[in-house]
C-alpha cells in the first residue's frame, strides 16, 4: 500500500461523505437562513423556532435523497471491496 494510494482512497472517502451529507446540510442551511430572516423581521426569538424547522427539513431531505445516498454509498463500498485483493501483495 503506497502513500499515493492511501491519499487517493482517503480523498475518495471524504468526497463520498460530503456528497452524502450535502442534501441534508443544504436543507438545514436554507431553512436556517429563512428562520433567521423571519426572526429578524418579526423580532420573535424563540429557541424552538430555530431547531424544529431545521430538523424537519433535514429529515425530509434525508427521506427524499435516501435512494440516491444509498446508491453513492454502495458504489463506494463496491469500489473499496474491489481493491482488497490488490492490497495483499
Biopython code that builds the backbone (N, CA, C, O; Angstrom):
import numpy as np
from Bio.PDB.StructureBuilder import StructureBuilder

atoms = [
    (1, "UNK", "N", (0.859, -1.168, 0.000)),
    (1, "UNK", "CA", (0.000, 0.000, 0.000)),
    (1, "UNK", "C", (0.908, 1.235, 0.000)),
    (1, "UNK", "O", (1.710, 1.439, 0.912)),
    (2, "UNK", "N", (0.762, 2.032, -1.025)),
    (2, "UNK", "CA", (1.616, 3.211, -1.169)),
    (2, "UNK", "C", (0.949, 4.432, -0.548)),
    (2, "UNK", "O", (-0.266, 4.448, -0.351)),
    (3, "UNK", "N", (1.741, 5.447, -0.241)),
    (3, "UNK", "CA", (1.142, 6.685, 0.277)),
    (3, "UNK", "C", (0.187, 7.330, -0.723)),
    (3, "UNK", "O", (-0.809, 7.937, -0.328)),
    (4, "UNK", "N", (0.482, 7.202, -2.011)),
    (4, "UNK", "CA", (-0.398, 7.773, -3.039)),
    (4, "UNK", "C", (-1.766, 7.089, -3.020)),
    (4, "UNK", "O", (-2.807, 7.736, -3.133)),
    (5, "UNK", "N", (-1.730, 5.758, -2.875)),
    (5, "UNK", "CA", (-2.988, 5.014, -2.803)),
    (5, "UNK", "C", (-3.788, 5.428, -1.574)),
    (5, "UNK", "O", (-4.999, 5.634, -1.652)),
    (6, "UNK", "N", (-3.106, 5.547, -0.447)),
    (6, "UNK", "CA", (-3.782, 5.918, 0.793)),
    (6, "UNK", "C", (-4.409, 7.298, 0.676)),
    (6, "UNK", "O", (-5.554, 7.497, 1.080)),
    (7, "UNK", "N", (-3.669, 8.247, 0.130)),
    (7, "UNK", "CA", (-4.210, 9.597, -0.049)),
    (7, "UNK", "C", (-5.394, 9.609, -1.023)),
    (7, "UNK", "O", (-6.388, 10.297, -0.795)),
    (8, "UNK", "N", (-5.275, 8.850, -2.094)),
    (8, "UNK", "CA", (-6.362, 8.790, -3.071)),
    (8, "UNK", "C", (-7.622, 8.174, -2.460)),
    (8, "UNK", "O", (-8.731, 8.670, -2.658)),
    (9, "UNK", "N", (-7.429, 7.095, -1.723)),
    (9, "UNK", "CA", (-8.580, 6.433, -1.103)),
    (9, "UNK", "C", (-9.221, 7.324, -0.040)),
    (9, "UNK", "O", (-10.446, 7.395, 0.059)),
    (10, "UNK", "N", (-8.400, 7.995, 0.745)),
    (10, "UNK", "CA", (-8.920, 8.907, 1.768)),
    (10, "UNK", "C", (-9.682, 10.059, 1.127)),
    (10, "UNK", "O", (-10.753, 10.438, 1.599)),
    (11, "UNK", "N", (-9.132, 10.613, 0.057)),
    (11, "UNK", "CA", (-9.809, 11.703, -0.659)),
    (11, "UNK", "C", (-11.161, 11.232, -1.193)),
    (11, "UNK", "O", (-12.156, 11.950, -1.091)),
    (12, "UNK", "N", (-11.195, 10.028, -1.761)),
    (12, "UNK", "CA", (-12.447, 9.496, -2.290)),
    (12, "UNK", "C", (-13.460, 9.257, -1.168)),
    (12, "UNK", "O", (-14.652, 9.510, -1.349)),
    (13, "UNK", "N", (-13.001, 8.778, -0.023)),
    (13, "UNK", "CA", (-13.897, 8.547, 1.118)),
    (13, "UNK", "C", (-14.472, 9.868, 1.628)),
    (13, "UNK", "O", (-15.665, 9.959, 1.918)),
    (14, "UNK", "N", (-13.632, 10.879, 1.737)),
    (14, "UNK", "CA", (-14.113, 12.180, 2.203)),
    (14, "UNK", "C", (-15.088, 12.818, 1.209)),
    (14, "UNK", "O", (-16.087, 13.413, 1.612)),
    (15, "UNK", "N", (-14.798, 12.693, -0.076)),
    (15, "UNK", "CA", (-15.709, 13.249, -1.082)),
    (15, "UNK", "C", (-17.049, 12.518, -1.064)),
    (15, "UNK", "O", (-18.096, 13.138, -1.249)),
    (16, "UNK", "N", (-17.021, 11.217, -0.844)),
    (16, "UNK", "CA", (-18.263, 10.460, -0.733)),
    (16, "UNK", "C", (-19.058, 10.916, 0.482)),
    (16, "UNK", "O", (-20.277, 11.066, 0.405)),
    (17, "UNK", "N", (-18.382, 11.135, 1.593)),
    (17, "UNK", "CA", (-19.062, 11.615, 2.804)),
    (17, "UNK", "C", (-19.688, 12.983, 2.578)),
    (17, "UNK", "O", (-20.805, 13.235, 3.029)),
    (18, "UNK", "N", (-18.981, 13.867, 1.888)),
    (18, "UNK", "CA", (-19.522, 15.202, 1.597)),
    (18, "UNK", "C", (-20.726, 15.092, 0.673)),
    (18, "UNK", "O", (-21.728, 15.777, 0.878)),
    (19, "UNK", "N", (-20.640, 14.241, -0.337)),
    (19, "UNK", "CA", (-21.763, 14.058, -1.259)),
    (19, "UNK", "C", (-23.001, 13.553, -0.530)),
    (19, "UNK", "O", (-24.110, 14.025, -0.780)),
    (20, "UNK", "N", (-22.812, 12.602, 0.365)),
    (20, "UNK", "CA", (-23.948, 12.004, 1.063)),
    (20, "UNK", "C", (-24.557, 12.996, 2.058)),
    (20, "UNK", "O", (-25.775, 13.030, 2.232)),
    (21, "UNK", "N", (-23.726, 13.790, 2.701)),
    (21, "UNK", "CA", (-24.230, 14.741, 3.699)),
    (21, "UNK", "C", (-24.793, 16.020, 3.084)),
    (21, "UNK", "O", (-25.569, 16.722, 3.732)),
    (22, "UNK", "N", (-24.420, 16.329, 1.858)),
    (22, "UNK", "CA", (-24.779, 17.610, 1.242)),
    (22, "UNK", "C", (-26.282, 17.899, 1.205)),
    (22, "UNK", "O", (-26.671, 19.014, 1.555)),
    (23, "UNK", "N", (-27.143, 16.975, 0.807)),
    (23, "UNK", "CA", (-28.570, 17.330, 0.757)),
    (23, "UNK", "C", (-29.126, 17.770, 2.109)),
    (23, "UNK", "O", (-29.905, 18.720, 2.180)),
    (24, "UNK", "N", (-28.736, 17.092, 3.165)),
    (24, "UNK", "CA", (-29.236, 17.454, 4.495)),
    (24, "UNK", "C", (-28.627, 18.766, 4.976)),
    (24, "UNK", "O", (-29.315, 19.588, 5.581)),
    (25, "UNK", "N", (-27.345, 18.961, 4.711)),
    (25, "UNK", "CA", (-26.700, 20.195, 5.142)),
    (25, "UNK", "C", (-27.250, 21.411, 4.401)),
    (25, "UNK", "O", (-27.459, 22.465, 5.000)),
    (26, "UNK", "N", (-27.482, 21.262, 3.106)),
    (26, "UNK", "CA", (-28.036, 22.370, 2.330)),
    (26, "UNK", "C", (-29.459, 22.688, 2.791)),
    (26, "UNK", "O", (-29.826, 23.857, 2.907)),
    (27, "UNK", "N", (-30.253, 21.661, 3.051)),
    (27, "UNK", "CA", (-31.619, 21.895, 3.540)),
    (27, "UNK", "C", (-31.586, 22.611, 4.888)),
    (27, "UNK", "O", (-32.363, 23.540, 5.107)),
    (28, "UNK", "N", (-30.707, 22.196, 5.786)),
    (28, "UNK", "CA", (-30.580, 22.854, 7.081)),
    (28, "UNK", "C", (-30.115, 24.287, 6.948)),
    (28, "UNK", "O", (-30.577, 25.165, 7.678)),
    (29, "UNK", "N", (-29.201, 24.532, 6.019)),
    (29, "UNK", "CA", (-28.700, 25.885, 5.800)),
    (29, "UNK", "C", (-29.792, 26.802, 5.265)),
    (29, "UNK", "O", (-29.962, 27.918, 5.756)),
    (30, "UNK", "N", (-30.528, 26.340, 4.268)),
    (30, "UNK", "CA", (-31.581, 27.169, 3.670)),
    (30, "UNK", "C", (-32.678, 27.465, 4.691)),
    (30, "UNK", "O", (-33.102, 28.611, 4.831)),
    (31, "UNK", "N", (-33.130, 26.450, 5.392)),
    (31, "UNK", "CA", (-34.184, 26.669, 6.388)),
    (31, "UNK", "C", (-33.669, 27.541, 7.526)),
    (31, "UNK", "O", (-34.407, 28.387, 8.030)),
    (32, "UNK", "N", (-32.425, 27.353, 7.938)),
    (32, "UNK", "CA", (-31.849, 28.186, 8.982)),
    (32, "UNK", "C", (-31.800, 29.642, 8.584)),
    (32, "UNK", "O", (-32.096, 30.522, 9.392)),
    (33, "UNK", "N", (-31.425, 29.906, 7.330)),
    (33, "UNK", "CA", (-31.399, 31.288, 6.854)),
    (33, "UNK", "C", (-32.806, 31.886, 6.810)),
    (33, "UNK", "O", (-33.009, 33.041, 7.185)),
    (34, "UNK", "N", (-33.765, 31.098, 6.352)),
    (34, "UNK", "CA", (-35.143, 31.594, 6.298)),
    (34, "UNK", "C", (-35.699, 31.868, 7.694)),
    (34, "UNK", "O", (-36.376, 32.874, 7.908)),
    (35, "UNK", "N", (-35.416, 30.985, 8.632)),
    (35, "UNK", "CA", (-35.883, 31.179, 10.003)),
    (35, "UNK", "C", (-35.204, 32.398, 10.623)),
    (35, "UNK", "O", (-35.851, 33.175, 11.325)),
    (36, "UNK", "N", (-33.913, 32.572, 10.372)),
    (36, "UNK", "CA", (-33.203, 33.742, 10.900)),
    (36, "UNK", "C", (-33.768, 35.030, 10.322)),
    (36, "UNK", "O", (-33.927, 36.022, 11.034)),
    (37, "UNK", "N", (-34.067, 35.011, 9.045)),
    (37, "UNK", "CA", (-34.681, 36.186, 8.412)),
    (37, "UNK", "C", (-36.048, 36.467, 9.016)),
    (37, "UNK", "O", (-36.379, 37.619, 9.298)),
    (38, "UNK", "N", (-36.841, 35.423, 9.215)),
    (38, "UNK", "CA", (-38.155, 35.577, 9.836)),
    (38, "UNK", "C", (-38.033, 36.135, 11.248)),
    (38, "UNK", "O", (-38.804, 37.009, 11.643)),
    (39, "UNK", "N", (-37.065, 35.632, 12.004)),
    (39, "UNK", "CA", (-36.872, 36.116, 13.368)),
    (39, "UNK", "C", (-36.405, 37.568, 13.388)),
    (39, "UNK", "O", (-36.803, 38.335, 14.265)),
    (40, "UNK", "N", (-35.578, 37.944, 12.445)),
    (40, "UNK", "CA", (-35.112, 39.324, 12.389)),
    (40, "UNK", "C", (-36.242, 40.278, 12.021)),
    (40, "UNK", "O", (-36.314, 41.390, 12.546)),
    (41, "UNK", "N", (-37.118, 39.851, 11.127)),
    (41, "UNK", "CA", (-38.217, 40.710, 10.684)),
    (41, "UNK", "C", (-39.279, 40.840, 11.774)),
    (41, "UNK", "O", (-39.785, 41.935, 12.022)),
    (42, "UNK", "N", (-39.615, 39.733, 12.421)),
    (42, "UNK", "CA", (-40.708, 39.749, 13.403)),
    (42, "UNK", "C", (-40.227, 39.972, 14.829)),
    (42, "UNK", "O", (-41.046, 40.202, 15.719)),
    (43, "UNK", "N", (-38.929, 39.911, 15.067)),
    (43, "UNK", "CA", (-38.343, 40.041, 16.396)),
    (43, "UNK", "C", (-38.869, 38.987, 17.374)),
    (43, "UNK", "O", (-38.973, 39.230, 18.577)),
    (44, "UNK", "N", (-39.195, 37.818, 16.833)),
    (44, "UNK", "CA", (-39.569, 36.667, 17.657)),
    (44, "UNK", "C", (-38.317, 35.809, 17.798)),
    (44, "UNK", "O", (-37.809, 35.294, 16.802)),
    (45, "UNK", "N", (-37.817, 35.651, 19.007)),
    (45, "UNK", "CA", (-36.587, 34.898, 19.210)),
    (45, "UNK", "C", (-36.847, 33.706, 20.119)),
    (45, "UNK", "O", (-36.357, 33.636, 21.246)),
    (46, "UNK", "N", (-37.617, 32.790, 19.604)),
    (46, "UNK", "CA", (-37.935, 31.556, 20.338)),
    (46, "UNK", "C", (-36.905, 30.495, 19.946)),
    (46, "UNK", "O", (-36.631, 30.299, 18.762)),
    (47, "UNK", "N", (-36.345, 29.823, 20.929)),
    (47, "UNK", "CA", (-35.303, 28.828, 20.680)),
    (47, "UNK", "C", (-35.834, 27.658, 19.852)),
    (47, "UNK", "O", (-35.158, 27.193, 18.934)),
    (48, "UNK", "N", (-37.028, 27.187, 20.168)),
    (48, "UNK", "CA", (-37.574, 26.037, 19.427)),
    (48, "UNK", "C", (-37.867, 26.388, 17.979)),
    (48, "UNK", "O", (-37.876, 25.505, 17.121)),
    (49, "UNK", "N", (-38.107, 27.659, 17.693)),
    (49, "UNK", "CA", (-38.357, 28.086, 16.315)),
    (49, "UNK", "C", (-37.100, 27.933, 15.468)),
    (49, "UNK", "O", (-37.180, 27.842, 14.243)),
    (50, "UNK", "N", (-35.961, 27.906, 16.108)),
    (50, "UNK", "CA", (-34.704, 27.750, 15.382)),
    (50, "UNK", "C", (-34.449, 26.294, 15.019)),
    (50, "UNK", "O", (-34.040, 26.003, 13.894)),
    (51, "UNK", "N", (-34.680, 25.385, 15.939)),
    (51, "UNK", "CA", (-34.266, 23.997, 15.748)),
    (51, "UNK", "C", (-35.306, 23.119, 15.068)),
    (51, "UNK", "O", (-34.951, 22.300, 14.220)),
    (52, "UNK", "N", (-36.553, 23.263, 15.408)),
    (52, "UNK", "CA", (-37.586, 22.349, 14.893)),
    (52, "UNK", "C", (-37.716, 22.397, 13.370)),
    (52, "UNK", "O", (-37.760, 21.334, 12.750)),
    (53, "UNK", "N", (-37.779, 23.575, 12.733)),
    (53, "UNK", "CA", (-37.847, 23.575, 11.265)),
    (53, "UNK", "C", (-36.599, 22.987, 10.604)),
    (53, "UNK", "O", (-36.697, 22.324, 9.571)),
    (54, "UNK", "N", (-35.426, 23.228, 11.197)),
    (54, "UNK", "CA", (-34.200, 22.659, 10.632)),
    (54, "UNK", "C", (-34.217, 21.144, 10.705)),
    (54, "UNK", "O", (-33.858, 20.467, 9.741)),
    (55, "UNK", "N", (-34.629, 20.614, 11.834)),
    (55, "UNK", "CA", (-34.686, 19.160, 11.992)),
    (55, "UNK", "C", (-35.676, 18.557, 11.000)),
    (55, "UNK", "O", (-35.403, 17.527, 10.384)),
    (56, "UNK", "N", (-36.818, 19.204, 10.854)),
    (56, "UNK", "CA", (-37.816, 18.716, 9.901)),
    (56, "UNK", "C", (-37.305, 18.761, 8.475)),
    (56, "UNK", "O", (-37.498, 17.810, 7.717)),
    (57, "UNK", "N", (-36.656, 19.850, 8.099)),
    (57, "UNK", "CA", (-36.130, 19.970, 6.733)),
    (57, "UNK", "C", (-35.025, 18.957, 6.471)),
    (57, "UNK", "O", (-34.947, 18.382, 5.386)),
    (58, "UNK", "N", (-34.182, 18.742, 7.454)),
    (58, "UNK", "CA", (-33.107, 17.776, 7.273)),
    (58, "UNK", "C", (-33.646, 16.342, 7.205)),
    (58, "UNK", "O", (-33.138, 15.520, 6.443)),
    (59, "UNK", "N", (-34.664, 16.052, 7.996)),
    (59, "UNK", "CA", (-35.284, 14.726, 7.932)),
    (59, "UNK", "C", (-35.970, 14.514, 6.587)),
    (59, "UNK", "O", (-35.887, 13.431, 6.008)),
    (60, "UNK", "N", (-36.646, 15.543, 6.093)),
    (60, "UNK", "CA", (-37.297, 15.444, 4.785)),
    (60, "UNK", "C", (-36.264, 15.266, 3.675)),
    (60, "UNK", "O", (-36.456, 14.455, 2.769)),
    (61, "UNK", "N", (-35.175, 16.019, 3.744)),
    (61, "UNK", "CA", (-34.115, 15.877, 2.739)),
    (61, "UNK", "C", (-33.505, 14.480, 2.789)),
    (61, "UNK", "O", (-33.222, 13.889, 1.747)),
    (62, "UNK", "N", (-33.302, 13.952, 3.989)),
    (62, "UNK", "CA", (-32.754, 12.595, 4.116)),
    (62, "UNK", "C", (-33.717, 11.566, 3.535)),
    (62, "UNK", "O", (-33.298, 10.613, 2.877)),
    (63, "UNK", "N", (-35.001, 11.763, 3.780)),
    (63, "UNK", "CA", (-36.005, 10.841, 3.249)),
    (63, "UNK", "C", (-36.048, 10.894, 1.721)),
    (63, "UNK", "O", (-36.085, 9.856, 1.060)),
    (64, "UNK", "N", (-36.041, 12.103, 1.165)),
    (64, "UNK", "CA", (-36.141, 12.249, -0.284)),
    (64, "UNK", "C", (-34.875, 11.789, -1.013)),
    (64, "UNK", "O", (-34.951, 11.279, -2.131)),
    (65, "UNK", "N", (-33.718, 11.972, -0.382)),
    (65, "UNK", "CA", (-32.458, 11.624, -1.035)),
    (65, "UNK", "C", (-31.921, 10.263, -0.604)),
    (65, "UNK", "O", (-30.806, 9.901, -0.978)),
    (66, "UNK", "N", (-32.677, 9.515, 0.160)),
    (66, "UNK", "CA", (-32.176, 8.249, 0.712)),
    (66, "UNK", "C", (-31.763, 7.265, -0.383)),
    (66, "UNK", "O", (-30.730, 6.607, -0.257)),
    (67, "UNK", "N", (-32.533, 7.156, -1.428)),
    (67, "UNK", "CA", (-32.196, 6.225, -2.506)),
    (67, "UNK", "C", (-30.894, 6.602, -3.186)),
    (67, "UNK", "O", (-30.040, 5.750, -3.432)),
    (68, "UNK", "N", (-30.747, 7.883, -3.489)),
    (68, "UNK", "CA", (-29.527, 8.360, -4.127)),
    (68, "UNK", "C", (-28.325, 8.199, -3.193)),
    (68, "UNK", "O", (-27.249, 7.784, -3.625)),
    (69, "UNK", "N", (-28.512, 8.525, -1.920)),
    (69, "UNK", "CA", (-27.421, 8.390, -0.963)),
    (69, "UNK", "C", (-26.994, 6.926, -0.844)),
    (69, "UNK", "O", (-25.801, 6.635, -0.756)),
    (70, "UNK", "N", (-27.948, 6.017, -0.841)),
    (70, "UNK", "CA", (-27.625, 4.595, -0.756)),
    (70, "UNK", "C", (-26.858, 4.142, -1.996)),
    (70, "UNK", "O", (-25.923, 3.349, -1.889)),
    (71, "UNK", "N", (-27.244, 4.638, -3.170)),
    (71, "UNK", "CA", (-26.515, 4.291, -4.389)),
    (71, "UNK", "C", (-25.063, 4.763, -4.327)),
    (71, "UNK", "O", (-24.150, 4.025, -4.696)),
    (72, "UNK", "N", (-24.852, 5.999, -3.859)),
    (72, "UNK", "CA", (-23.491, 6.541, -3.758)),
    (72, "UNK", "C", (-22.669, 5.719, -2.776)),
    (72, "UNK", "O", (-21.518, 5.388, -3.059)),
    (73, "UNK", "N", (-23.247, 5.385, -1.626)),
    (73, "UNK", "CA", (-22.522, 4.591, -0.632)),
    (73, "UNK", "C", (-22.241, 3.174, -1.124)),
    (73, "UNK", "O", (-21.166, 2.631, -0.869)),
    (74, "UNK", "N", (-23.193, 2.578, -1.822)),
    (74, "UNK", "CA", (-22.982, 1.226, -2.358)),
    (74, "UNK", "C", (-21.889, 1.232, -3.427)),
    (74, "UNK", "O", (-21.075, 0.310, -3.481)),
    (75, "UNK", "N", (-21.864, 2.247, -4.266)),
    (75, "UNK", "CA", (-20.822, 2.350, -5.289)),
    (75, "UNK", "C", (-19.442, 2.480, -4.638)),
    (75, "UNK", "O", (-18.489, 1.824, -5.057)),
    (76, "UNK", "N", (-19.343, 3.321, -3.622)),
    (76, "UNK", "CA", (-18.063, 3.468, -2.920)),
    (76, "UNK", "C", (-17.651, 2.150, -2.257)),
    (76, "UNK", "O", (-16.482, 1.767, -2.305)),
    (77, "UNK", "N", (-18.602, 1.466, -1.647)),
    (77, "UNK", "CA", (-18.301, 0.203, -0.973)),
    (77, "UNK", "C", (-17.842, -0.850, -1.967)),
    (77, "UNK", "O", (-16.899, -1.593, -1.696)),
    (78, "UNK", "N", (-18.502, -0.918, -3.115)),
    (78, "UNK", "CA", (-18.083, -1.888, -4.140)),
    (78, "UNK", "C", (-16.655, -1.598, -4.603)),
    (78, "UNK", "O", (-15.842, -2.513, -4.735)),
    (79, "UNK", "N", (-16.354, -0.314, -4.849)),
    (79, "UNK", "CA", (-15.005, 0.051, -5.270)),
    (79, "UNK", "C", (-13.981, -0.286, -4.184)),
    (79, "UNK", "O", (-12.889, -0.767, -4.488)),
    (80, "UNK", "N", (-14.330, -0.036, -2.930)),
    (80, "UNK", "CA", (-13.408, -0.331, -1.831)),
    (80, "UNK", "C", (-13.166, -1.837, -1.721)),
    (80, "UNK", "O", (-12.029, -2.269, -1.535)),
    (81, "UNK", "N", (-14.223, -2.631, -1.834)),
    (81, "UNK", "CA", (-14.056, -4.084, -1.751)),
    (81, "UNK", "C", (-13.282, -4.637, -2.945)),
    (81, "UNK", "O", (-12.569, -5.631, -2.810)),
    (82, "UNK", "N", (-13.413, -4.011, -4.101)),
    (82, "UNK", "CA", (-12.683, -4.484, -5.268)),
    (82, "UNK", "C", (-11.185, -4.218, -5.127)),
    (82, "UNK", "O", (-10.386, -4.848, -5.820)),
    (83, "UNK", "N", (-10.791, -3.312, -4.256)),
    (83, "UNK", "CA", (-9.369, -3.019, -4.041)),
    (83, "UNK", "C", (-8.698, -3.985, -3.070)),
    (83, "UNK", "O", (-7.470, -4.018, -2.992)),
    (84, "UNK", "N", (-9.468, -4.762, -2.337)),
    (84, "UNK", "CA", (-8.896, -5.636, -1.307)),
    (84, "UNK", "C", (-7.912, -6.661, -1.861)),
    (84, "UNK", "O", (-6.852, -6.843, -1.263)),
    (85, "UNK", "N", (-8.204, -7.342, -2.971)),
    (85, "UNK", "CA", (-7.232, -8.329, -3.452)),
    (85, "UNK", "C", (-5.864, -7.715, -3.801)),
    (85, "UNK", "O", (-4.843, -8.390, -3.668)),
    (86, "UNK", "N", (-5.830, -6.484, -4.232)),
    (86, "UNK", "CA", (-4.560, -5.858, -4.600)),
    (86, "UNK", "C", (-3.753, -5.385, -3.412)),
    (86, "UNK", "O", (-2.597, -4.997, -3.580)),
    (87, "UNK", "N", (-4.311, -5.401, -2.233)),
    (87, "UNK", "CA", (-3.603, -4.914, -1.052)),
    (87, "UNK", "C", (-2.683, -5.959, -0.434)),
    (87, "UNK", "O", (-1.810, -5.620, 0.366)),
    (88, "UNK", "N", (-2.867, -7.214, -0.794)),
    (88, "UNK", "CA", (-2.091, -8.279, -0.175)),
    (88, "UNK", "C", (-0.660, -8.383, -0.656)),
    (88, "UNK", "O", (0.163, -9.003, 0.018)),
    (89, "UNK", "N", (-0.335, -7.801, -1.792)),
    (89, "UNK", "CA", (0.970, -8.038, -2.364)),
    (89, "UNK", "C", (1.959, -7.009, -2.051)),
    (89, "UNK", "O", (3.107, -7.104, -2.484)),
]
sb = StructureBuilder()
sb.init_structure("model")
sb.init_model(0)
sb.init_chain("A")
sb.init_seg("    ")
for serial, (resi, resn, name, xyz) in enumerate(atoms, 1):
    if name == "N":
        sb.init_residue(resn, " ", resi, " ")
    sb.init_atom(name, np.array(xyz, "f"), 0.0, 1.0, " ", f" {name:<3s}", serial, name[0])
structure = sb.get_structure()
